[in-house]
């Protein structure tokens, strides 16, 4: 028998074996699907041992208890009660921290407004140079003037925070640096590289303020925790006094 004939016979036998194996594989797959489907349905069948994974405990409803599968920081015996915000807002220390953090946030926002107009001036100059007409140069002066007005307006807003920063011991940390940024904001940046360097200076400044805000937030949390503990203690003492009277 020729080599071609032997190879052809082997190929035919291989195809026949695959045809015989295919029904068996299909049957196994169908069986697996049916078994999986049956197991899934049994989880909801009260007569099955797989119902709720074998745990007969009813699921708690009505908010009286959180299921053990759900993590919670509150006591399961009763729902958490809302905290009266007046406990905190009546504290001068708390209010001072809140106000300080908000004002620092305002300073950060105003500082971030400085670089965009300077970047816009560079773009207007490049566009005027590309056009190369006298009218483009006239238009450039108008646009530059408009962007400079935006910068001046922002710097005036920032100047209003001098008293706040100094009175809160932020002169070294923020005010002196803000004064330098204000000076540099009025300079003429002729290249993208120089503008990028100034942008990084402002970015570092706003990042420092952000870090300070994070510290203050931790202080606020600590104060709230103390105030809440004092409130609970006061409530306990008042209850005890009432019980004595009775």
Order of alpha helices (4+ residues) and beta strands (2+ residues): alpha-alpha-alpha-alpha-alpha-alpha-alpha-alpha
